[in-house]
Amino acid sequence: MAVYPQNYWKLSTMKKLCKRVDQRGSATKHKAGSDRLKLHARTQILRVKELICSQEGQSSQHLTTHKISAELDISDRSVRRIAKKDVYCLNK
């Protein structure tokens, strides 16, 4: 606390940080198995990619993100995010 006198951290916050450093060796490392991208998310990415990439070259028969989201039962926003970040067939 003496290093950052402008931060008015609570004692409970400092105790949590010290406990995390003792357990993990760092205050920024995550717990084992707490990866953000889980198996279900990977599966959804593959399913969206399969639907989008199967449409290549079919200009009049494409699926909208709304139709893909309805078919896969995920949000339209998730389909658009996956298409933007994870689908590489569109960038060829």
NORRADA-V392902 format. One record per residue. SS is DSSP state (alpha for helix, beta for strand, coil for the rest). PSI is psi as a letter, one per 40 degrees, with the letter a starting at -180 (999 if undefined). BURIAL is I if it has 24 or more other C-alpha atoms within 12 Angstrom, else O. Layout:
BEGIN
ss: [SS,SS]
psi: [PSI,PSI]
burial: [BURIAL,BURIAL]
END
This chain:
BEGIN
ss: [coil,coil,coil,coil,coil,coil,coil,coil,coil,coil,alpha,alpha,alpha,alpha,alpha,alpha,alpha,alpha,alpha,alpha,alpha,alpha,alpha,alpha,coil,coil,coil,coil,coil,coil,coil,coil,coil,coil,coil,coil,coil,coil,alpha,alpha,alpha,alpha,alpha,alpha,alpha,alpha,alpha,alpha,alpha,alpha,alpha,alpha,alpha,coil,coil,coil,coil,coil,coil,coil,coil,coil,coil,coil,alpha,alpha,alpha,alpha,alpha,alpha,alpha,alpha,coil,coil,coil,alpha,alpha,alpha,alpha,alpha,alpha,alpha,alpha,alpha,alpha,coil,coil,coil,alpha,alpha,alpha,coil]
psi: [d,d,d,g,d,e,h,g,i,i,d,d,d,d,d,d,d,d,d,d,d,d,d,e,e,i,e,e,i,i,i,h,e,f,i,d,g,i,d,d,d,d,d,d,d,d,d,d,d,d,d,d,d,e,e,h,e,g,d,e,f,i,h,i,d,d,d,d,d,d,d,e,f,i,i,d,d,d,d,d,d,d,d,d,d,e,h,e,d,e,e,999]
burial: [O,O,O,O,O,O,O,O,O,O,O,O,O,O,O,O,O,O,O,O,O,O,O,O,O,O,O,O,O,O,O,O,O,O,O,O,O,O,O,O,O,O,O,I,I,O,I,I,I,I,I,I,O,O,O,O,O,O,O,O,O,O,O,O,I,O,O,I,I,O,O,O,O,I,O,O,O,O,I,O,O,I,I,O,O,I,I,O,O,O,O,O]
END
